[in-house]
Amino acid sequence: MSPSKQLHSPEGIAAPVGNGYTHAITAGGAIYVSGQIGMDPSGTIAEGFDAQARRAFENLLCVVKSRAMPELLFEIEAIAVPD
C-alpha cells in the first residue's frame, strides 16, 4: 500500500499557476516542494535577479513552515538560469 499523499498550496504566496500544480506534496512523513519563483502573493514578479532569488527562497520557507516541518532541510537543489 502506498503512503497517502496530501497536496498543499499555503496562504502567503501566489496561488499555483496552471492545471495540476501544487506548491508541495506530503507523503510518508516527508514534504516535497515544487520549484518556487520570485513572485509575491499579488502575482507580481520581483525585479532583478537578487530580488527574485530572495522572493523564491521566502516562498520556499513559507511552504515548509505551513506544513510545520522541522527546521532542518536535508536537501535543496537550486538552478539559476540567466536571461
C-alpha positions, 0 to 999 in steps of 0.5 A: 500500500502506498503512503497517502499523499496530501497536496498543499498550496499555503496562504502567503504566496501566489496561488499555483499557476496552471492545471495540476500544480501544487506548491508541495506534496506530503507523503510518508512523513516527508514534504516535497516542494515544487520549484518556487519563483520570485513572485509575491502573493499579488502575482507580481514578479520581483525585479532583478535577479537578487530580488527574485532569488530572495522572493523564491527562497521566502516562498520556499520557507513559507511552504515548509513552515505551513506544513510545520516541518522541522527546521532542518532541510536535508536537501535543496537543489537550486538552478539559476538560469540567466536571461 
